[in-house]
């Protein structure tokens, strides 16, 4: 499932208010509650009839009256038929509840700002100074073309619009960004690096909340019914599917590099120039499995890990807390990190850090035992981009570090990954 049916039943008003804060119709919650009430009534009748059948079977075994036995047997046949009808009705209702609940988003945390539009998000902090140039700064697509490191026409020739071809030292810069970020998260932040499959099964996509609601945005293979991953969150969060984790091992922290694939069917025509919205992009992801009581402190820590990437690259950015209507489907609370791109004069999101509480854990059945004899409970899961680097971050590196002579200064932390190279220049 995801949202707990018991929670929907027992905290109906709270859940409906949460769905409304997302700007969505909470009426679906009333429908689920009505179905659940009907299901419980049918179960109660079925269980009562099964108890009656058990009692009667003992009477039949002890009775010597043939006429009475015949009547009892006929009565029990009718009871059996009714039980079969009830059980079928229960199964049908449970199927409807499950299918509907899978499309209900998570309930926002009480601290999430009210609002339904991007303008109602809250900027909570900012870091760094926006660069001042003695010349008109160029957009990254012009910088990339002049340096001969980015080729959009040939990317489109190979795969279509919104695919890019990185070349030469531009390709090396891309590789350096990914390698450096992985090393930072492993060596400085204590994450375990993993290299997951880049295609996943349908139930894996359902587990993290991409399906069934967002199938049109995904790339799917036929006839295998496998999906190209939209983010490493999907395979990494499913690492512990159907497992009970050791409480002493929590929090578990993973980081992974993957390419990511998104059709972006719902965003046609928006920010399609350059690297701003790509169908394929590279990302380093961070995923956590934590105890419920620590998950919001872990969210702040996750955000700080992502922020350090931007700080070490010396890129100006701001932290934005998303309002209810802007939250991702599975998130209860989310921070976006937006980097400044002076060439296009826009803030661009390069990381989302989210707490999902037990929403994903219920779908993929990941639990832990608070103590040796305790019943298993669901963990909380979190994830954050650390960062997406082949699109907007790459653009920000080029635009913030451009020079009057057309060259681009390479951030100091990346130079060891580029053989000591200090800048990209039009001459090579």
Number of C-alpha atoms within 10 A of each C-alpha: 21 24 21 14 18 11 11 19 17 12 11 18 13 13 20 19 16 21 22 18 22 24 16 17 12 19 11 16 21 15 13 22 18 14 17 21 13 15 20 13 14 20 17 13 15 21 15 13 17 16 12 13 20 12 11 16 15 10 13 16 9 10 11 10 9 10 8 12 16 12 11 17 15 12 13 19 13 12 17 16 10 15 21 13 13 20 17 13 16 21 12 12 18 16 12 14 20 14 13 15 19 18 19 20 22 25 26 29 17 11 10 19 19 19 18 19 14 11 10 16 22 17 15 10 11 14 15 13 11 14 15 10 12 7 8 10 22 20 20 27 21 14 22 23 13 15 21 18 21 25 17 21 14 15 16 14 12 12 12 13 16 20 22 25 17 20 16 12 19 19 14 14 24 17 17 17 26 24 15 17 25 24 15 18 25 17 11 10 16 14 20 16 17 14 12 15 13 19 21 18 15 17 16 24 25 21 25 25 25 21 18 15 14 16 16 14 18 20 17 18 11 7 6 9 11 18 20 19 25 24 23 28 24 24 24 24 24 22 13 16 18 14 13 16 20 15 18 12 11 14 18 18 21 21 27 27 24 22 17 20 21 18 17 17 13 10 11 10 10 10 11 13 14 21 22 18 20 23 21 17 22 22 25 26 27 29 26 26 28 25 24 15 11 11 21 19 9 20 23 14 14 25 23 13 21 24 20 16 19 22 13 13 15 18 22 20 24 19 21 19 22 26 25 31 23 21 24 19 20 23 25 23 27 27 25 23 26 24 27 26 27 24 20 16 12 12 17 20 19 23 26 24 27 26 26 26 27 29 27 27 26 22 22 24 21 25 26 23 18 17 11 10 7 9 10 16 19 24 29 25 28 27 28 27 27 31 27 26 23 24 20 27 25 19 26 26 24 27 26 26 18 26 18 11 8 16 19 22 17 20 18 15 16 22 16 12 17 17 8 11 16 15 18 19 17 15 9 11
